[in-house]
Amino acid sequence: MDRRFLEENLALVEGHVAEGEVHLLHQRQLVSDLRRGGHDTTQALGLLAAFEAAQAAHCAHCDRLRLELSSLKP
């Protein structure tokens, strides 16, 4: 693939990772607040699990793009 294309995609996915971290922090705080308040956390934990899975996929995508970029000649 073209280096520029890979770099642009990597920047996009890195942005998704950064946004994902914000969502994860917020959701973890929400779960904690609900738990502390004695509320049911089932749905909040399910959403947290979905966020964590999406984050793992984005991180794996970053890793693949970085690997592909590193294999290209400068």
Secondary structure, DSSP 8 states (H G I E B T S, - for coil): --HHHHHHHHHHHHHHHHHHHHHHHHHHHHHHHHHHTT---HHHHHHHHHHHHHHHHHHHHHHHHHHHHHHS--
